[in-house]
C-alpha cells in the first residue's frame, strides 16, 4: 500500500482504498464466449486500421460489460498516444455522474515512432480501463484507485481471456528467445553500413541508428537493476530515465556504433543469465510502471521484448531514411 498517498486520503476514501485492495478477482461466468472477441481485436489491430480496431474494441468491451453485468460504456480508439516527460498515455476512463455513458479512450500507436502497439499491451490497457468501469458501476466503490487489488482484478480478467498458446501471444520462453536474438538482429541490420550513415538522422526529431543502439545499451542496465529491485523490495517503482535527454547529454551520435552494440550484447547476456536463474516464485514478484501500473517480472520481460521489437524497427527505418 503506498502509505504516503494513503495518508493524504480522507477516511471515506481510505475505506474505499482498503475495499478495493481486498478484492482480487473479477470472474467471468463463461470466458470462452468472450475469447473470440479477443482474437478479433488482435486481427483488427494487426490490420493497422483505426476504424476496424475501434469496432473490435467496442465489441469486446460490450461483451465484457455484458458478462460482468455492467452498464454500457462508450469506446473510442485514437491514433498516436499523447506524451510528456512522464511517458505516454495508453488509455483513459472518463465519467461524470448524471452525464451520458462513460467513455473509454484507447490509443493504438506509440507517440514518437507512430508504431502500432503490441497486442498484449493494447489488450491490457483495454482491460485496465474496463477495470475502472467495474469499480464505479459494478463494485460501487465510489472511486477507483490503483491498488494491488485493482491490478489483481485486471490480471484476472487478462488470464481468463488469454492463454500462452493463443496466436500472436508469445510464451515466456519465446520472449526470452526473442531477446537473445536482438543483438544479432541489430548487427545484421548494421552490417556493412558506413559509420556516417549510422549516425545520420532521418529527420531532426528522429534518432539515427547509432542513437537507437546507445539507447538499448543504456536502458538494458536500467532494466537489470529494476529486476534486482523487484527481488529485493516490495513493489518498487520503475523509472526509465529521460531517453531524449540521455541522447543529448551522452552525445549518442558521437558514440562508436560497434562499441555500443558490443556493450549492449554483454549487458543483454547478463540480463538473460539473471532471468534464467530465477525460481518459479520469483516470476510473480512485481513492480510498478508509471503508466502501466503493477507488472510482474514476467510482464516486464514482455515489455522488454516489445521494446526490442520497437527499436529494431526504428533502427531499420532510420537506415532507410524514414522517421
Helices and strands as residue ranges (DSSP letters): H 3-8, H 11-22, H 32-46, H 50-67, E 74-80, E 83-84, E 87-88, E 91-94, E 103-109, H 119-137, H 148-161, H 172-190, H 195-198, H 209-232, H 243-249, G 252-254, H 257-276, G 280-284, E 286-289, E 293-296, H 297-319
